[in-house]
Amino acid sequence: MFETTSDRCYTQPMVDAVYSEQIIQDYKTNPLIEALPPIFTEEDVIEQISVLPPYDEKERKLNPSYRFHCVQRLFQYFQPFEIHLDLEQRIARAIRQGYINRNPLNKEEVLMVHESYQAIKEGKFLKSYQTQAKRTAAGFTIIGLSGIGKSTAIERVLSFYPQLIKHHEYNGIPFHFTQISWLKLDCPFDGSLKGLCISFFSELDRLLGTNYLNKFGSQKNTMDLMLQRMSHLSSLHGIGLLIIDEIQHLNLSKSGGSDKMLNFFVTLVNTIGIPVILVGTNKAVSILQSEFRQARRGSGQGDMIWGQVPQNGTWELFLEGLWEYQWTSEFTPLTAQMSDLIYDQSQGILDIAVKLFMLSQVKAISNEEEKISGKIIKQVSKESLRLVQPMLQALRSGNPNEINRYEDIRSIDFDEEIEKYKASIDMHEKVRIQKKLQEQKRQKTEQTLMESVTLQLLDMDFDPKKVELAVKKVLKKVGEVDKPTVLRETVKVLIEKEENNEQIKRKKKKSSAEINYLGQLMNEARTHKKSVYEWYLDKNIIKSPLGEFWKDDEHAALVPNSVS
């Protein structure tokens, strides 16, 4: 039929299938579903999907050449929002729902694969099969501004699922099967539908080390034949999800017009029988017209509209996390005015906001100001982001006519879908969870810093009880800064406290000495049967009534003038 698994040289990491018990009845006794990771809770998703790059305060003292490299680390920063949780839930449902009636152990599925193979040998395209096996593909469309983070978010969610899963045995029965849980394609450079099919074969070859492109990717093949082969390979390799990114690149003229393109996508979903996610900018609206939306309405997933991040708690959460990563010598606190400025200059487009923050640091370091300021942010926006300024100005104006001049940021009225799918997640609760995680991270860092400083001070023979109190006092005063600063300030506090204690001891000792000496003289006076007054005169402790000056200053320092 096709190459056996033993003949292939896989080019991607593959994991062996580990089957887990399914809680949902529909998912049981299906090895393709049981081999997937468990269904994640929202808290699990937030923790797993977040990416906080490594950061060390000491790096701010590095040579500028090194710090320019450190700033690049911000490209890794990923802060999950409500829409990311929604995306993860949709993908989790889509993959599993698509597998429900595609169980490779079911008789109907085996017959369909055989029927498909016979059609390929005969050069036919099957729009329907003799074997009546229900398909449950439930894909959706993601439309949003360029740079808003659609592709990055999809890749983060897909990273939860191993792409290649190798099956050997299921419930004691030999089961040799290579499962591809997801397949992601970018629209081809030539913008043609045939080129998109060729990308499908090429990506399979890259993953599996096969030779499908040479066998089925010839330009002589018709679209129908290519679709039949794509359908067959999708079943043969258990492809769980197909993602087609950058669909705005598809060319209407090269694809034969809007109608042909719409028919292709509908056939792709219905014939291949796997969930298909289409991703594109607002420019793709001209491709995904109402006919296609109507054809997909029964899928149950709906469409996602990825717009600007609103200037609310979501924006604050994003910027607060980002703002910690500063490599300028002087740290700039995040103020409400600074937040407003970044939002105004980026209009809530995260890619622009991150690049603006990065470039502002680079400029501050390069011109030796070593501090982020509103002036620098405005300069960077004007100089380095000049190509997107017309689009940002259109968004800033809120004028639909101005916005519609730029296809990639053109407004889209998908209110029905937005209202339909925004209800399941309470954004404020998710912000609370994330802030809690950030607070735990801060406390963990502070505790580690406290332990490190305390251990070093104990090595310097400071009193353990005093050290603990002093470190806490310093951390409360200066906050979470670098270790040398905390250590220096704590030593200063401990030394000052020791000096104060010594002064108090000396004063007490001096006072006690004076009192003991005068008491000794009183006892001597009684021994010699003299009055204390006479004895003090003899010892030159007090002046005589005649006002003579002291001749001997031996005891002058012991009694103040007020005594005489």
VEXDREN-2710 file (C-alpha; in Angstrom, 1 decimal):
% VEXDREN-2710
k/r/px/py/pz
1/MET/0.0/0.0/0.0
2/PHE/2.5/2.6/1.3
3/GLU/5.8/2.4/3.1
4/THR/5.7/0.4/6.3
5/THR/6.9/2.0/9.5
6/SER/10.1/0.0/9.6
7/ASP/11.1/1.5/6.2
8/ARG/10.9/5.1/7.4
9/CYS/13.6/7.4/8.9
10/TYR/11.7/9.8/11.2
11/THR/13.1/13.3/11.4
12/GLN/11.1/14.5/14.4
13/PRO/11.2/13.3/18.0
14/MET/8.7/10.5/18.6
15/VAL/7.2/9.3/21.9
16/ASP/5.9/5.8/22.7
17/ALA/2.1/5.8/23.3
18/VAL/1.1/5.8/27.0
19/TYR/-2.6/5.1/27.4
20/SER/-4.6/6.8/30.1
21/GLU/-8.1/6.1/31.4
22/GLN/-10.7/8.4/30.0
23/ILE/-13.4/10.0/32.2
24/ILE/-15.6/11.0/29.2
25/GLN/-17.5/8.0/27.8
26/ASP/-17.1/9.1/24.2
27/TYR/-13.3/9.0/24.5
28/LYS/-12.9/5.5/25.9
29/THR/-11.5/2.5/24.0
30/ASN/-9.9/4.8/21.4
31/PRO/-6.1/4.4/21.3
32/LEU/-5.6/7.7/19.4
33/ILE/-7.4/9.7/22.2
34/GLU/-6.0/7.7/25.1
35/ALA/-2.5/8.3/23.9
36/LEU/-3.0/12.1/24.1
37/PRO/-2.0/14.1/27.3
38/PRO/-4.8/14.5/29.9
39/ILE/-7.4/17.3/29.6
40/PHE/-5.8/20.2/31.4
41/THR/-7.4/22.5/34.0
42/GLU/-7.2/26.2/33.5
43/GLU/-4.6/26.5/36.3
44/ASP/-2.5/23.9/34.6
45/VAL/-2.7/25.8/31.3
46/ILE/-1.7/29.1/32.8
47/GLU/1.3/27.5/34.5
48/GLN/2.5/25.5/31.5
49/ILE/1.9/28.1/28.8
50/SER/3.6/31.0/30.6
51/VAL/7.2/31.7/29.5
52/LEU/9.2/33.9/31.9
53/PRO/12.8/34.2/30.5
54/PRO/15.8/33.9/32.8
55/TYR/16.9/37.2/34.3
56/ASP/19.8/38.2/36.6
57/GLU/20.3/41.6/38.1
58/LYS/24.1/41.2/37.6
59/GLU/23.5/41.4/33.9
60/ARG/22.7/45.1/34.2
61/LYS/26.3/45.7/34.9
62/LEU/27.6/43.9/31.8
63/ASN/29.2/45.6/28.9
64/PRO/26.6/47.1/26.5
65/SER/27.5/44.7/23.8
66/TYR/26.5/41.8/26.1
67/ARG/23.3/43.5/27.2
68/PHE/22.1/44.0/23.7
69/HIS/22.1/40.2/23.5
70/CYS/20.2/39.9/26.8
71/VAL/17.5/42.2/25.6
72/GLN/16.7/39.7/22.8
73/ARG/15.5/37.3/25.5
74/LEU/12.3/39.3/25.6
75/PHE/11.2/37.5/22.4
76/GLN/10.6/34.5/24.6
77/TYR/8.3/36.3/27.0
78/PHE/4.7/34.9/26.9
79/GLN/1.9/36.0/29.2
80/PRO/-1.3/34.0/28.8
81/PHE/-4.7/35.8/28.7
82/GLU/-8.3/34.8/28.6
83/ILE/-8.2/34.2/24.9
84/HIS/-5.3/31.8/25.2
85/LEU/-7.2/29.6/27.7
86/ASP/-10.2/29.7/25.2
87/LEU/-7.8/28.6/22.4
88/GLU/-6.4/25.7/24.4
89/GLN/-9.9/24.5/25.3
90/ARG/-11.0/24.6/21.6
91/ILE/-7.9/22.8/20.4
92/ALA/-8.3/20.1/23.1
93/ARG/-11.9/19.6/22.1
94/ALA/-11.2/19.7/18.3
95/ILE/-8.6/17.0/18.4
96/ARG/-10.6/14.6/20.6
97/GLN/-13.9/15.2/18.8
98/GLY/-12.2/14.6/15.4
99/TYR/-10.8/11.2/16.7
100/ILE/-14.2/9.9/18.0
101/ASN/-15.3/8.2/14.8
102/ARG/-11.8/7.7/13.4
103/ASN/-10.7/4.8/15.7
104/PRO/-8.2/2.7/13.6
105/LEU/-9.4/-0.4/15.5
106/ASN/-13.0/0.0/14.2
107/LYS/-14.1/-2.0/11.2
108/GLU/-15.6/1.0/9.5
109/GLU/-12.4/3.0/9.6
110/VAL/-10.4/0.2/8.2
111/LEU/-12.8/-0.3/5.3
112/MET/-12.8/3.5/4.5
113/VAL/-9.0/3.5/4.4
114/HIS/-9.1/0.5/2.0
115/GLU/-11.7/2.1/-0.2
116/SER/-9.7/5.3/-0.3
117/TYR/-6.6/3.4/-1.4
118/GLN/-8.5/1.7/-4.2
119/ALA/-9.7/5.1/-5.4
120/ILE/-6.1/6.4/-5.5
121/LYS/-5.0/3.4/-7.6
122/GLU/-7.9/4.0/-10.0
123/GLY/-7.2/7.8/-10.1
124/LYS/-10.6/8.6/-8.7
125/PHE/-11.9/11.2/-6.2
126/LEU/-14.5/9.9/-3.7
127/LYS/-16.9/12.6/-2.5
128/SER/-18.7/9.9/-0.6
129/TYR/-17.8/6.4/0.6
130/GLN/-19.8/3.1/0.6
131/THR/-18.8/2.6/4.2
132/GLN/-21.0/5.0/6.1
133/ALA/-18.8/6.2/8.9
134/LYS/-19.8/9.4/10.6
135/ARG/-17.1/12.2/10.7
136/THR/-17.0/14.6/13.7
137/ALA/-14.5/17.2/12.5
138/ALA/-15.0/20.4/14.4
139/GLY/-12.5/23.1/13.2
140/PHE/-12.7/26.8/13.5
141/THR/-11.2/30.0/12.1
142/ILE/-8.9/32.5/13.9
143/ILE/-8.8/36.0/12.4
144/GLY/-6.8/38.9/14.0
145/LEU/-4.4/41.7/13.6
146/SER/-0.9/41.0/12.3
147/GLY/1.5/40.8/15.3
148/ILE/-1.2/40.2/17.9
149/GLY/0.3/36.8/18.7
150/LYS/-2.0/34.3/17.0
151/SER/0.7/32.0/15.6
152/THR/2.8/32.1/18.8
153/ALA/-0.3/31.2/20.9
154/ILE/-1.1/28.3/18.7
155/GLU/2.4/27.0/18.8
156/ARG/2.4/27.3/22.6
157/VAL/-0.8/25.3/22.9
158/LEU/0.3/22.7/20.4
159/SER/3.5/22.1/22.4
160/PHE/1.3/20.4/25.0
161/TYR/0.8/17.6/22.4
162/PRO/3.7/15.4/21.2
163/GLN/3.4/15.6/17.4
164/LEU/4.6/12.0/16.7
165/ILE/3.3/9.1/18.8
166/LYS/4.3/5.5/18.2
167/HIS/1.9/2.8/19.0
168/HIS/3.1/-0.8/19.6
169/GLU/0.4/-2.7/21.6
170/TYR/-3.1/-1.8/22.8
171/ASN/-4.8/-3.9/25.5
172/GLY/-2.5/-6.8/24.8
173/ILE/-3.2/-6.7/21.0
174/PRO/-0.3/-5.8/18.6
175/PHE/-1.1/-2.4/17.2
176/HIS/1.7/-0.8/15.1
177/PHE/0.6/2.7/14.2
178/THR/2.3/6.1/13.8
179/GLN/0.0/8.9/15.0
180/ILE/0.5/12.5/14.0
181/SER/-1.5/14.5/16.6
182/TRP/-1.3/17.8/14.7
183/LEU/0.1/19.1/11.4
184/LYS/0.7/22.8/10.8
185/LEU/1.1/24.3/7.3
186/ASP/1.9/27.9/6.1
187/CYS/0.3/29.0/3.0
188/PRO/2.7/28.7/0.0
189/PHE/4.6/31.6/-1.5
190/ASP/2.8/31.3/-4.8
191/GLY/-0.6/31.7/-3.1
192/SER/-2.2/28.7/-5.0
193/LEU/-4.4/26.0/-3.6
194/LYS/-2.3/23.3/-5.4
195/GLY/0.8/24.8/-3.7
196/LEU/-1.1/24.3/-0.4
197/CYS/-1.6/20.6/-1.2
198/ILE/2.1/20.3/-2.0
199/SER/3.0/21.8/1.4
200/PHE/0.9/19.1/3.0
201/PHE/2.9/16.3/1.3
202/SER/6.2/18.1/2.0
203/GLU/5.5/18.5/5.7
204/LEU/4.7/14.8/6.0
205/ASP/8.0/14.0/4.4
206/ARG/9.8/16.3/6.8
207/LEU/8.1/14.6/9.8
208/LEU/8.3/11.0/8.7
209/GLY/11.1/10.8/6.2
210/THR/8.7/9.6/3.5
211/ASN/8.6/10.4/-0.2
212/TYR/5.0/11.5/-0.6
213/LEU/5.9/14.8/-2.4
214/ASN/7.6/13.1/-5.3
215/LYS/4.8/10.5/-5.5
216/PHE/1.7/12.8/-5.2
217/GLY/2.9/16.4/-5.5
218/SER/3.3/16.6/-9.3
219/GLN/1.8/19.7/-10.9
220/LYS/0.2/17.3/-13.4
221/ASN/-2.1/15.9/-10.7
222/THR/-5.5/17.5/-10.4
223/MET/-6.8/19.1/-7.3
224/ASP/-9.3/16.2/-6.8
225/LEU/-6.5/13.6/-6.9
226/MET/-4.5/15.6/-4.4
227/LEU/-7.4/15.9/-2.0
228/GLN/-8.0/12.2/-2.2
229/ARG/-4.4/11.5/-1.3
230/MET/-4.5/14.0/1.5
231/SER/-7.6/12.3/2.9
232/HIS/-6.0/8.9/2.7
233/LEU/-2.8/9.9/4.3
234/SER/-4.7/11.7/7.1
235/SER/-6.4/8.4/8.0
236/LEU/-3.2/6.3/7.5
237/HIS/-1.2/8.5/10.0
238/GLY/-4.1/9.4/12.3
239/ILE/-3.6/13.2/11.8
240/GLY/-5.6/14.8/14.6
241/LEU/-5.6/18.4/13.6
242/LEU/-4.6/20.4/10.5
243/ILE/-3.7/24.1/11.0
244/ILE/-3.3/26.3/8.0
245/ASP/-1.6/29.6/8.9
246/GLU/-1.4/32.9/6.9
247/ILE/-4.4/32.1/4.7
248/GLN/-4.4/35.8/3.7
249/HIS/-1.6/34.8/1.3
250/LEU/-3.9/32.7/-0.8
251/ASN/-4.3/34.4/-4.2
252/LEU/-7.9/34.5/-5.5
253/SER/-6.8/34.7/-9.2
254/LYS/-4.3/31.8/-8.9
255/SER/-6.8/29.7/-7.0
256/GLY/-9.5/30.2/-9.6
257/GLY/-11.6/32.8/-7.7
258/SER/-13.5/33.1/-4.4
259/ASP/-16.0/30.4/-5.2
260/LYS/-13.4/27.8/-6.0
261/MET/-11.4/28.6/-2.9
262/LEU/-14.5/28.4/-0.7
263/ASN/-15.4/25.0/-2.2
264/PHE/-11.8/23.8/-1.6
265/PHE/-11.9/24.6/2.1
266/VAL/-15.4/23.1/2.6
267/THR/-14.3/19.9/0.8
268/LEU/-11.1/19.9/2.9
269/VAL/-13.1/19.8/6.1
270/ASN/-15.7/17.3/4.8
271/THR/-13.6/15.0/2.7
272/ILE/-10.4/14.7/4.8
273/GLY/-12.6/14.4/7.9
274/ILE/-10.2/16.0/10.4
275/PRO/-10.6/19.3/12.2
276/VAL/-9.1/22.2/10.2
277/ILE/-8.1/25.5/11.8
278/LEU/-7.6/28.4/9.4
279/VAL/-5.5/31.3/10.7
280/GLY/-5.1/34.7/9.1
281/THR/-5.1/38.4/9.4
282/ASN/-8.1/40.6/8.6
283/LYS/-7.1/40.6/5.0
284/ALA/-8.4/37.0/4.9
285/VAL/-12.0/38.1/5.3
286/SER/-12.2/38.5/1.5
287/ILE/-11.5/34.8/1.3
288/LEU/-13.7/33.6/4.2
289/GLN/-17.0/35.1/3.0
290/SER/-20.4/34.4/4.5
291/GLU/-20.9/31.2/2.4
292/PHE/-17.9/29.5/4.1
293/ARG/-19.0/30.7/7.5
294/GLN/-22.4/29.3/6.9
295/ALA/-21.0/26.0/5.8
296/ARG/-18.9/25.7/8.9
297/ARG/-21.5/26.9/11.4
298/GLY/-22.5/23.3/12.3
299/SER/-19.0/22.5/13.4
300/GLY/-19.8/23.7/17.0
301/GLN/-16.5/25.6/17.5
302/GLY/-17.3/28.9/16.0
303/ASP/-14.7/31.5/15.0
304/MET/-12.2/33.4/17.2
305/ILE/-11.6/37.1/16.6
306/TRP/-8.2/38.2/17.9
307/GLY/-8.3/41.9/18.3
308/GLN/-6.3/44.5/20.2
309/VAL/-5.6/43.9/23.9
310/PRO/-7.9/46.2/25.8
311/GLN/-6.4/48.7/28.2
312/ASN/-7.6/47.0/31.4
313/GLY/-6.4/44.4/33.8
314/THR/-5.2/42.2/31.0
315/TRP/-2.9/44.9/29.6
316/GLU/-1.6/45.7/33.1
317/LEU/-0.8/42.0/33.8
318/PHE/1.1/41.8/30.5
319/LEU/3.1/45.0/31.0
320/GLU/3.9/44.4/34.7
321/GLY/5.4/41.0/33.8
322/LEU/7.3/42.4/30.9
323/TRP/8.6/45.5/32.8
324/GLU/10.7/43.4/35.2
325/TYR/13.1/42.7/32.3
326/GLN/15.3/45.8/32.2
327/TRP/19.0/45.7/31.3
328/THR/19.7/49.4/31.6
329/SER/22.0/50.4/34.5
330/GLU/19.1/52.3/36.2
331/PHE/15.8/50.6/36.8
332/THR/12.7/52.6/35.7
333/PRO/9.6/52.0/37.8
334/LEU/6.4/51.3/35.9
335/THR/3.9/54.2/36.4
336/ALA/0.4/54.7/35.1
337/GLN/1.7/57.4/32.8
338/MET/4.3/55.0/31.3
339/SER/1.7/52.3/30.8
340/ASP/-0.6/54.7/29.0
341/LEU/2.3/55.8/26.8
342/ILE/3.3/52.2/25.8
343/TYR/-0.4/51.4/25.1
344/ASP/-0.8/54.6/23.0
345/GLN/2.3/53.8/20.9
346/SER/1.4/50.1/20.4
347/GLN/-2.4/50.3/20.4
348/GLY/-2.5/47.1/22.3
349/ILE/-0.7/45.1/19.6
350/LEU/1.6/42.9/21.8
351/ASP/4.3/42.3/19.2
352/ILE/4.7/46.1/18.8
353/ALA/4.6/46.6/22.5
354/VAL/7.4/44.1/23.1
355/LYS/9.6/45.5/20.3
356/LEU/9.0/49.0/21.5
357/PHE/10.1/48.1/25.0
358/MET/13.2/46.2/23.7
359/LEU/14.3/49.0/21.3
360/SER/13.8/51.6/24.0
361/GLN/16.3/49.7/26.2
362/VAL/18.7/49.4/23.3
363/LYS/18.6/53.1/22.6
364/ALA/19.0/54.0/26.3
365/ILE/22.0/51.8/26.6
366/SER/23.6/52.9/23.3
367/ASN/23.2/56.7/24.1
368/GLU/24.5/56.1/27.7
369/GLU/21.3/57.5/29.3
370/GLU/20.9/54.1/30.8
371/LYS/17.3/54.7/31.8
372/ILE/14.0/54.2/30.0
373/SER/12.0/57.4/29.6
374/GLY/8.9/58.7/27.9
375/LYS/11.1/60.7/25.6
376/ILE/13.1/57.6/24.5
377/ILE/9.9/55.6/23.9
378/LYS/8.5/58.3/21.7
379/GLN/11.8/58.6/19.7
380/VAL/11.9/54.8/19.2
381/SER/8.3/54.7/18.1
382/LYS/8.9/57.5/15.6
383/GLU/12.2/56.2/14.2
384/SER/12.1/52.4/14.4
385/LEU/8.4/51.7/13.9
386/ARG/7.7/54.3/11.2
387/LEU/6.4/51.6/8.8
388/VAL/3.5/50.7/11.1
389/GLN/2.8/54.3/12.1
390/PRO/0.0/54.8/9.5
391/MET/-1.8/51.7/10.7
392/LEU/-1.4/52.7/14.4
393/GLN/-2.7/56.1/13.6
394/ALA/-5.7/54.6/12.0
395/LEU/-6.4/52.4/15.0
396/ARG/-5.8/55.4/17.3
397/SER/-8.4/57.4/15.4
398/GLY/-11.1/54.7/15.7
399/ASN/-12.4/55.9/12.3
400/PRO/-13.7/52.8/10.4
401/ASN/-12.9/54.5/7.1
402/GLU/-9.3/55.0/8.1
403/ILE/-8.9/51.5/9.5
404/ASN/-10.4/49.9/6.4
405/ARG/-7.6/51.4/4.3
406/TYR/-5.3/48.8/5.8
407/GLU/-6.5/45.3/5.2
408/ASP/-4.4/43.8/8.0
409/ILE/-6.1/45.9/10.6
410/ARG/-9.6/46.2/9.1
411/SER/-12.4/45.9/11.6
412/ILE/-14.5/42.8/11.4
413/ASP/-18.0/42.5/12.7
414/PHE/-18.1/39.0/14.2
415/ASP/-20.1/40.0/17.3
416/GLU/-22.3/36.9/17.2
417/GLU/-19.3/34.6/17.6
418/ILE/-17.6/36.8/20.2
419/GLU/-20.7/36.9/22.4
420/LYS/-21.2/33.1/21.9
421/TYR/-17.8/32.0/23.1
422/LYS/-16.6/34.7/25.6
423/ALA/-18.9/33.5/28.5
424/SER/-17.0/30.4/29.7
425/ILE/-14.0/32.1/31.3
426/ASP/-14.0/34.9/33.9
427/MET/-11.1/37.1/32.8
428/HIS/-10.8/38.7/36.3
429/GLU/-10.5/35.4/37.9
430/LYS/-7.7/34.4/35.5
431/VAL/-5.9/37.6/36.2
432/ARG/-6.2/36.9/39.9
433/ILE/-4.7/33.4/39.4
434/GLN/-1.8/34.7/37.3
435/LYS/-1.1/37.5/39.8
436/LYS/-1.0/34.9/42.6
437/LEU/1.5/32.9/40.6
438/GLN/3.6/36.0/40.1
439/GLU/3.4/36.7/43.9
440/GLN/4.5/33.2/44.7
441/LYS/7.4/33.6/42.3
442/ARG/8.4/36.9/44.0
443/GLN/8.2/35.4/47.4
444/LYS/10.3/32.4/46.4
445/THR/12.9/34.8/44.9
446/GLU/12.9/36.9/48.1
447/GLN/13.2/33.8/50.3
448/THR/16.1/32.5/48.3
449/LEU/17.8/35.9/48.6
450/MET/17.2/36.1/52.3
451/GLU/18.6/32.6/52.9
452/SER/21.7/33.4/50.8
453/VAL/22.5/36.7/52.7
454/THR/21.7/35.1/56.1
455/LEU/24.2/32.2/55.5
456/GLN/26.9/34.6/54.4
457/LEU/26.4/36.8/57.5
458/LEU/26.5/33.8/59.8
459/ASP/29.9/32.9/58.3
460/MET/31.0/36.4/59.4
461/ASP/30.1/35.4/63.1
462/PHE/27.1/37.7/63.5
463/ASP/24.5/36.8/66.1
464/PRO/21.9/34.5/64.3
465/LYS/18.9/36.2/65.9
466/LYS/20.1/39.7/65.1
467/VAL/20.9/38.6/61.5
468/GLU/17.4/37.4/60.8
469/LEU/15.8/40.6/62.0
470/ALA/18.3/42.8/60.2
471/VAL/17.8/41.0/56.8
472/LYS/14.0/41.3/57.1
473/LYS/14.3/45.0/57.9
474/VAL/16.6/45.6/54.9
475/LEU/14.4/43.6/52.5
476/LYS/11.4/45.6/53.7
477/LYS/13.2/48.8/53.2
478/VAL/15.0/48.3/49.8
479/GLY/12.9/45.6/48.3
480/GLU/14.0/42.7/46.1
481/VAL/17.3/43.9/44.7
482/ASP/20.6/42.3/44.0
483/LYS/22.4/40.3/46.7
484/PRO/25.5/42.6/47.2
485/THR/23.2/45.6/48.0
486/VAL/21.1/43.6/50.5
487/LEU/24.3/42.2/52.1
488/ARG/25.9/45.6/52.3
489/GLU/22.8/47.3/53.9
490/THR/22.4/44.4/56.4
491/VAL/26.0/44.6/57.6
492/LYS/25.6/48.4/58.0
493/VAL/22.4/47.8/60.2
494/LEU/24.2/45.2/62.3
495/ILE/27.3/47.3/62.9
496/GLU/25.2/50.4/63.8
497/LYS/23.3/48.3/66.3
498/GLU/26.5/47.0/67.8
499/GLU/27.9/50.5/68.1
500/ASN/24.7/51.7/69.8
501/ASN/24.9/48.8/72.3
502/GLU/28.6/49.6/73.1
503/GLN/27.8/53.3/73.8
504/ILE/25.0/52.4/76.2
505/LYS/27.3/49.9/78.0
506/ARG/30.1/52.6/78.4
507/LYS/27.6/55.1/79.8
508/LYS/26.3/52.6/82.3
509/LYS/29.8/51.6/83.3
510/LYS/30.9/55.2/83.8
511/SER/27.9/56.0/85.9
512/SER/28.4/52.9/88.0
513/ALA/32.1/53.7/88.6
514/GLU/31.3/57.2/89.9
515/ILE/28.6/56.0/92.3
516/ASN/30.9/53.2/93.6
517/TYR/33.8/55.7/94.3
518/LEU/31.7/58.2/96.3
519/GLY/30.2/55.3/98.3
520/GLN/33.8/54.1/99.2
521/LEU/34.7/57.6/100.4
522/MET/31.6/57.7/102.6
523/ASN/32.6/54.4/104.3
524/GLU/36.2/55.8/104.8
525/ALA/34.7/58.9/106.6
526/ARG/32.8/56.7/109.0
527/THR/35.9/54.7/109.7
528/HIS/37.9/57.8/110.5
529/LYS/35.0/59.2/112.5
530/LYS/34.6/62.2/110.4
531/SER/31.7/63.7/108.6
532/VAL/31.3/63.0/105.0
533/TYR/31.5/66.7/104.2
534/GLU/34.9/67.0/106.0
535/TRP/36.2/63.8/104.3
536/TYR/35.1/65.1/100.8
537/LEU/37.0/68.4/101.6
538/ASP/40.1/66.4/102.6
539/LYS/39.9/64.4/99.4
540/ASN/39.3/67.6/97.3
541/ILE/36.0/66.2/96.0
542/ILE/34.2/69.5/96.9
543/LYS/35.4/73.1/97.3
544/SER/35.8/74.7/100.6
545/PRO/33.3/77.4/101.6
546/LEU/36.1/80.0/101.1
547/GLY/35.9/79.4/97.4
548/GLU/39.4/78.2/96.9
549/PHE/40.3/76.7/93.6
550/TRP/41.0/73.0/93.3
551/LYS/44.7/72.4/93.3
552/ASP/44.5/68.8/92.3
553/ASP/42.4/67.8/89.2
554/GLU/42.7/64.2/89.9
555/HIS/39.0/63.7/90.6
556/ALA/37.7/66.7/88.7
557/ALA/36.2/64.6/85.9
558/LEU/34.3/62.4/88.4
559/VAL/32.0/65.1/89.8
560/PRO/30.1/67.8/87.8
561/ASN/30.2/71.4/88.9
562/SER/26.6/71.2/90.0
563/VAL/27.6/69.0/92.9
564/SER/29.8/71.7/94.6
END
